[in-house]
């Protein structure tokens, strides 16, 4: 996998992190669900990049 493809995957995973984090904070008014959501996204992105 080329470096440009890996960077593209990180960008595609970064957009849901920002939008989804804001939505979760809006629902729960707490950062704990946001942190859990971010960790799950990082693990998914790492799994995609490691292939």
Secondary structure, 3 states (H helix, E strand, C coil): CCHHHHHHHHHHHHHHHHHHHHHHHHHHCCCHHHHHHHHHHHHHHHHHHHC
